[in-house]
Amino acid sequence: MIRPLSLRRPALVAAAALGAFTLATLPAAATSSPAQITTSKTNGVGYLKSLQAADGSYAGSGLSNEWAFSALASAGTAAVDVIPGGDTSKNARTVYRNLLSTAAWPSTSPVVTDYERAVLNAYAAGIDPARVSASRDLIADIYGYWQTSENGYFGPSANFNGTVFAALALNGAKTQSGQARIPAALRDSVVTRIRANQHNDGGWNYSKAEGDSSQLAATSDIDMTGAAMAALCTSGVPNTDSGIVRAKAFLKSKLVANSGAFNAMFGVNSDSNGWAVSGLNACGINAQTGDFLTPAGKTPVDFLIAQQFNPGGGFRYQPGDTSPTAYSSIDALRAVAGGGFTAAPPAPTTPGAPQWVGQGSFTSGTATKLALSVDDGAGNLKVCSVALTPTGGTTTLGAVLDAAKSAATPSGCVTDLTPASGSGTITTLNGKANSGSSTWKASIDGSTFATATRATTIGVGDTIAVRWGA
């Protein structure tokens, strides 16, 4: 059995469920003040800094504290500025990048969520996730889990969370210039699957519900509803969309009036509240006003701040706990700071430290991967990770497509290509020929589609989309 979610906290002990409350019409006035939120962020950042190991690390084998990078970025702190004992060589960003670059990471039996987690946190740390090193392209790693028999799913469809976090990672981790790097056809395919898994009550769960009436009728999970909402909105779905409106209503129905908490599967807790609020944040929905201000004058943000130990800054998992936990503190701080599931890296304060780091070119003779999608314009989308060993600092589209014929995961991304050599315009791909104004075109890292030629330059970490059409 494949483990369901390497992104989430460890298994939790279920608590007795609390009754949901029916909400009346609510006033549009925030409760926790900007000053209180600022103090919460400051103290929360201080606590997350205390989690850094002496060697500068947050992440290790298995489930670890690397989600701290998305929380720190949401709160305005650059990972490169998080330094143990003043030793800048051990800053959190450099240590994390070095870990992601190793061949042994993440494990001998990785799942797609390992790479999705890494993309979201590398991006927040200021590491270009497609250019971690000469051999590591995390976007390509995710592409390798595309399900050819169930287009739109990443990883086994039974583990629906893998598809949700694919949407969050592939759409949320933009290029260094802020460009969406994946094509619309891929984005739309994943959105279709997320919509198909929305339960009758308006929320989502970790497992697949599409096509299963009993699963669609099952009660949804607070955490996954927040993540799936964020996945849709990060993919460009507006918060006025009926799917988002239904999800918002589900969360509203789970509010506990006297605390502002959500009544979650594991009882009232900071982690579930944090995921739900991050979902609302990603959709531009204020968790302190309107539908999320209870008749008792409490909001989900109020609940989170009430769980914080000050001045220590850590957050407890459940009310009544006498000490903070790392995961609760990470999830809660990200939400209180207004973050979704990742954030663009803040400008560093360390002198000379750039906002972004990333591999600048291929290393000749070093094996690597590239992310490739092929859209024939007739609804047949192929997505794969292409393995190749470049012979220079750049390569060509022709070389990538040639490699895809025999070294693509999943296989079948490219079956044939004309011309088979040289540098000319691509006239036939996968048996489909150019016809009038409908021709094969290529986009690199979200650029405008232009005529695809074998000579089109491809650089390290480029996300390549090829499509047929006018």
N, C-alpha and C positions, 0 to 999 in steps of 0.2 A: 504494500500500500504506500503510495506516495504521500509524504507528509504534506498536510494541507496548506500551511502558511509559514514560511520562514521569515515573514515580515512582522509577525505579530508577537506580542509578549508571550512568556511561557504560560502553560496551562494554569487556569485560575480555578479556585474553588467556588462553585456556584453558591450564591447567597439566595435567601428567600426573596421571591419577587414582591415588589411593592406595587400597589394598585395605581393605575393611571388615573389622571384627573381630567375632567372635562373643563376646558378653558372658556371663559367668557370673552367678550370683545376687549381687547387689551390696549392700553395707552401706548403711544409711540414715544417713550422716554427711556433713556439708558439708565442703568443703575450704577455699576462699577464705574468710577470716574476715570478720566484719562490719567490722572495722577496715580490712582491706585493700580492701573494697568502698567504704567511705567515702572512703578516700584516692584510689581510682580515680575516683570521682565528682567529688571536689573538683578533681583535676588535669584531668579530662576537661572539666569546665565551663570551667576556665581556658583550655584550648585552644580550645574553641568560641567563647569570647568574643573570642579573637584573630582569628577569621575575619571578624568584623564589619568592614564597610567604614567609611571615615571619615564617610560620610554616614548611617551607622546601619543600612545595608541588609545583608541576607543574601541576598535573592532578587532575581533579575533575569530577563532573557529566557532561555527554555529551561531546562535542568536546572541547578539552583543549590542553595545551601546552606540553603534554608528548612526542610528537615527538622531543622535544628538546634533549632527551637522545640519539637518533640515530645521531643527528647532532653533539652533544658534543663528542660522541665517535669517529665519523669520523674525528673530528678536534683534537683528542688526549687528550681529557679531560674526566676523570672518573667521573661518576655521584656521587660517594661517596665523591669526593673532592669538590662538590658544596654544600656549607654550608652557611646558613643565619646567619650573625652576629657572626660567629665563634663558634656557638653551634653545635658540631659534632653529637649530638644526633638527630639533625634535618636534617642530610644530605639527599640529594635528593633521593639516592637509598633506604635508609631505609624507608623513608616516602612513596615512591612509592610501595615498597614491602608490607608495611602494608595496603595500600589501596587495592592492588590486592588480598590480603588475606581475605578481609571482605566478608561475605556472601551477602551483599547488592550490591557489585560491580558486573557487571557494571550497571545493572538496572533490573527492573522487566520484561522487554521485550527486552532482548539482541539479537543482530544479530551477525553473524559470524565475521564480520569485527571488532567488539569490541575486540574479543579475538585475532585476527590476529594483530591488532595494538599493543595490550599489549605484545604479544610474541616478536615482533620486537624491541620494546622499552625496555622491561625487559632484553632481551638478551644484548642490547647495554649498559644497566646500570650495567651489571654484576650480574643479577639475573637469575638463571637457570629457564627458563620458565616452565619446567615440574615439578619443585620442589619449587614453590613459598612458599608453606606452606604444612602442613600435609593434608590439604583438597583441595588445589588448584594446579591443573595440567593444565596449559593453552594449552598444546599440546592435551590433552584429550578433553578439551573443544572444540577445533576446529574439532577434529575427530567426534564429535557428530552432526556436520552439513553435513556429507557426504550424498550425494543424491543417494539412492539405485537404483532409476529408471533411473538415468543418471550418471553412474559411471564416476568419474573424476571431477565432480562439487562439490563445497562446498557452502552451502546455496542455495537459489533458483537460478536456472540457469539464470533466467531473469536478475539478478544482477550479471553479469559476473565478476565484480570487486572482489567479494568475493572469487572466484576461483583463480584469479591472486594473491591476497594477501595471500591466503592459500599456494600457491607455494613459495612465498617470505618468509613467516614465517616458514613453515615446513622444507624448505631446507636451509634457511639462518641462522636460529637459531640452530646451531650445539650443540653437547654436550660440557661439560666443557673441554674435551680433544680434541675437534675439529673434532669429528666424526659425519658424517651425520646420523641422528637418524631414518629416515624413510626408508622403503624398496624401492628398485628400481621399483617394480611393481606399487606402489602407485605413485611414482614420475612420471613414464612414463604415467600413466593414466591421471594425471593432465596436463602434457605437451601436450598430444593428444588433450585435450579440448582447451587449449590455442591456439594451431595451428589452430584448426577448426574455431576459432573466429577471425582470422586475416582478415582484410578487403582487398578488391581488391587493394586499394592504398598502402598497406603494413603496415598500422597501426592498432590500436585497439580503441574501445570505451568502455564506462562503462557498456553498456547493451549487452545482448547476441546477436550474429550475426549468429552463427552456424545454417545452414539449412535455412536461410532467405536471399534470393538473394538481396532484397532491402536493408537490413541492411549491408550485405557484400559490397554493392556498395556505401554505405554512406561514407561521409568524416570522417576520423578518428580524434581522439582527441590527442593532443600533450601529455598531462599528462599521459593518459592511455597507450599510446604507450611506453613511458619511463618505466612505471611500468611493462607492459607485457614483454618488452625486458628483463628487469632485472629478471623477474620471470623465463623466459626460461634459461637465462645464469646461474642464481643461481641454477637451476635444472640440470645443467651440459651440456646444449646445447652450442656448441662452437660459437664464433662470426663469423665464416666462414659459418655457416648454412644459407641456403637460406632464412629462415624466418627472421633471424637477419639482413641479407643483405638487404632484402626488407624494413624492418622497418627503418634501417639506411637511405635508400634512401628517404623514406617518410619524415623523419625529415630534411634531407638535402633540400628537396623541399620547406620546410617551413621557411628556413632561411631568415632573413631580412639583406640585404647586409651592410647597413650603421651602424648597431648596433650589429650584431651577435645574435640578439634575434630570437626566434621562433614565427611565426605568429600563435597564439593559438586561441582556440574557444572564449576566453574571451578577445581577444586582446593581445598585447605584455605585458607580466607580469612576475614577478620574480618567482611565484609559478610554472607556467607551464614550464618555463625555467629550474627551479630546478629539477622538476620531469624528464624532458627529459635528462638533463645532468646526473642525478643519474642513469638513465637507461643505458646510454652510459658507465658510470663508471663501473657499474656492469658487463658489457660485455667486459671490458678491451679495450674500444674504446676511444681514446684521443679526447676530445671535443675541443682541441686547435690546432689541426693540420689537414692536409689533407682535407677531405670533409667538415669540420666544420670551416675552415678559409675562410672567404668570400673574394671576390676580393678587398673589401675596407680594408682588413686586420683586420677584427673583428671576434670574436668567441663568442659562448654562455657564456663562462666564463667571457670574457670581459664585456658582457652585465650585468651579475650579479654583478660583482665588481663595475660597474658604478652606480648601484642602491644603494650602501651602503653609509650610513652616517658615516663620520669619524670625530672625534675619537669615536663617540657613538657606532658604530658598527652594528646598525640595518639596515635592507634593506627595501626600499620602495616597494610597490606592483607594481605600474606602474610608468614609467618615468613622472616626473612632480609632483608626490605626495610629500607633504611637511613633512611627518612624516613616520617612519617605522611601519610595522605591525609584530606581532609575527610570524604568519604563513609564511609570505614571508621570514622573517629572518631565520627561521628554515630550510625551503626548500632550500634557497639559500646557507646558510652556509654548509649544508650537501653536496651539489653539488660541491661547490668551494673547499671543503676539500677533494674531491675525493671519497666520499662515495656513496654507493648504497642506499638501504632502511633500512639497519641496518649495524652494524659493531661490531666486537668483542670488548669487553670492554678493554680500556687501563689499564695498571698497575697503581694503585692509588699512589698518593704521600702522602696521610694521613698515618702517622705512624701506623702500625699494621692492616691497612685495607686490607682485601684480595681482589684479583681480582674478585672472584666469591662468591656469597652467595646462599644457597639453603637448603631446608629441607633434613636432612640426613637419616631419617628413617620414617616409618609409625608410627603414634601414635595409639596404640591399642584403639579400640572403636570409633575412629574418622572417619566418612564417607569420602570417597575420590573417585577419578576417575582415570582410567588408559586408555591409548590409545592402541587399539588392531586392527590389520589387519589380515585377514585370506585369504590366496591365495590357491585355490585348484589346481593350475597348469594348469587349462584349461580355463583361462581367466575370471574366476568368482571371483572377488576380493570383499571382504567384509571389511568394515572399520567402527569402532564404538568406542564410549566412554563407558567404563564399570564401573558401580557404585558398590562399595563394601565397607565393613567395616572390616578392618583387625583386627586380634586378637593379633598381635605382631609387632615387628619392621620390619619384612619382611613377605611376603606371598609366595604362590607357583603358578606356571602356572596352575595347576589343579584347584585351588581355583578361579583364574581369569576366566578360561574358564567355570567353573560351574556357576559363577555369570553372565557371558555373556548370558547364556541361557534365563535368565528372567530379567536382569537389564542392557541391552545394549541400547544405543541410537546412531543410529537407531537400531531397533530390527532386529533379524535374523542373527546376526553375528555368533552365535553358536547355532546349533539346537540339536546336540547330540554329545556324547563324550564317547570313550571307551579307557581304563577302567573308570568306573564311580566313582571309589574311589581308595585309596591307593597312591602309589608313582611311579608306573611303567611307562614304555614307552607308549606313546599315539599311539594306533594302528588304531583307526578310529575317524574321525572328520567330522561332517556334512555329514555323510553317505559315506565317501570315506575312504577306508582302505589302509593300507600300502601294497605295492606290490613289492617284490624283493628289488631293490636298491632305488625305489621311496617310500619315507616314509615322515611322518610329521616331520618337523624340525622347530626350533625356533631361533629367533635372538632378542637380547635385546639391545636397543639403537644402532642399526647398527652393532652389532657384527656378526662374521661369523655364518651362520646357522649351528646348531648342533641338534642332536637327541632331539626331544621334549619329555619330561617326565613330569608326573604330579608333580614330586618333584622339577623341575627346579625353582630355587630361583628367586623371583621377588621383587625388591625394590621399594621404593617410587619414583614416577615419571618415572619409566621405560616405554619406548615405545616398545611395544611387537609386533613382526611380526611372524606369523606362516604360513608356506607354505608346500605344498606337492610337492615332486620331488626328483630327484636323488641327 
